[in-house]
Amino acid sequence: MSAIAAIYLFKQKSVRAEELHLLNSAMTHHGQDGDDIWLNGCCGLAQQTTHLTKESLHEHYPYSDSQNQIVLVKQLAINIYNKSSYFLNSNLIEVINQFSL
């Protein structure tokens, strides 16, 4: 089972990477297959990932687009994957990029 944590600071300028690494450390039992963080000013995400399907083996989360405007975490990816009927290939991240164009 994967795990996601987020920090959103209303009055401070930016989330510190150290804070997200602490959150990730507390969730390591959820992420046998990888972990990462994403930062953008006052918002930050931490994710521990466990790959549950063969399609997920090459996925890496949190995923952000090249402009750092769209961030995808595992649970959202699962929801989109289950509800979508249009797929370019089995790589979900490429599919999400096509939807966001």
Summary of the structure (lengths in Angstrom):
residues: 101
radius of gyration: 14.1
end to end distance: 30.1
largest distance: 42.0
contacts: 269
relative contact order: 0.17
helix: 36%
strand: 24%
